[in-house]
Amino acid sequence: MSSNVSIKLTGAVLRLPVLAKGSIQLAWTALPGAQYQAQSKTNLTQTNWSNLSSVITATMNPMTFSNNIGPDPQRFYRVVLLP
């Protein structure tokens, strides 16, 4: 199975995603106390992104998030800084 990973992150530096045992781990620079939302979609032509979890409040820098890759042949990820 090949995995295509595309990540968009505004205002932070994303570290190289780690793929292991059917999951992906995203890591990004974060401001402690800031809130982020990890999202994905399987096709970039889709209008909406799906939230992968509840809101993530940064407690350290960098922050990490892991998600099961699932059966999709490709999935696109982003981490959004919430206002």
C-alpha positions as CSV (number, residue, x, y, z in Angstrom):
1,M,0.0,0.0,0.0
2,S,1.4,3.4,-0.9
3,S,0.6,6.4,1.2
4,N,0.3,9.9,-0.2
5,V,0.5,12.6,2.5
6,S,-0.2,16.3,1.8
7,I,-0.1,18.7,4.7
8,K,-1.1,22.4,4.9
9,L,-0.2,24.3,8.0
10,T,-0.3,28.1,8.3
11,G,1.7,30.0,10.8
12,A,3.7,27.1,12.1
13,V,6.5,24.7,11.0
14,L,5.5,21.2,10.2
15,R,7.9,18.3,10.9
16,L,8.1,15.4,8.6
17,P,5.0,13.1,9.2
18,V,5.8,9.7,10.6
19,L,4.0,6.6,9.2
20,A,4.0,3.5,11.4
21,K,1.8,0.5,12.0
22,G,-1.2,1.9,10.1
23,S,-1.1,5.3,11.6
24,I,0.3,8.7,10.8
25,Q,1.8,11.1,13.3
26,L,1.8,14.8,12.6
27,A,4.0,17.1,14.6
28,W,4.1,20.9,14.3
29,T,5.5,24.0,16.1
30,A,2.8,25.2,18.5
31,L,2.2,28.1,20.9
32,P,1.3,26.8,24.4
33,G,-2.4,27.5,25.1
34,A,-3.2,27.9,21.4
35,Q,-6.0,25.7,20.0
36,Y,-5.6,23.6,16.8
37,Q,-7.9,21.3,14.8
38,A,-6.5,18.3,12.9
39,Q,-8.5,17.6,9.7
40,S,-8.4,15.3,6.7
41,K,-10.1,14.5,3.4
42,T,-9.6,11.8,0.8
43,N,-9.9,14.1,-2.3
44,L,-8.8,17.6,-2.7
45,T,-11.9,18.4,-4.8
46,Q,-14.1,17.8,-1.8
47,T,-15.4,21.1,-0.3
48,N,-15.3,20.2,3.4
49,W,-12.5,18.9,5.6
50,S,-13.4,16.3,8.4
51,N,-12.3,16.9,11.9
52,L,-10.2,14.0,13.2
53,S,-10.6,14.8,16.9
54,S,-11.9,17.4,19.3
55,V,-10.0,20.7,19.5
56,I,-6.3,20.2,20.5
57,T,-5.0,22.7,23.1
58,A,-1.2,23.0,22.8
59,T,0.5,22.1,26.1
60,M,4.1,21.9,24.6
61,N,6.1,22.7,21.6
62,P,6.1,20.7,19.3
63,M,2.6,19.2,19.5
64,T,1.8,15.8,18.0
65,F,-1.3,14.1,16.8
66,S,-1.7,10.5,15.6
67,N,-4.5,9.1,13.4
68,N,-5.3,5.7,12.0
69,I,-4.7,5.8,8.2
70,G,-7.6,3.4,7.4
71,P,-8.4,1.8,4.1
72,D,-8.4,5.0,1.9
73,P,-5.8,4.8,-0.9
74,Q,-4.8,8.4,-0.1
75,R,-5.7,11.0,2.5
76,F,-4.8,14.7,2.8
77,Y,-4.1,16.2,6.2
78,R,-4.0,19.7,7.7
79,V,-3.7,21.3,11.1
80,V,-5.6,24.5,11.5
81,L,-4.8,27.2,14.1
82,L,-8.2,28.2,15.6
83,P,-9.0,31.9,16.4
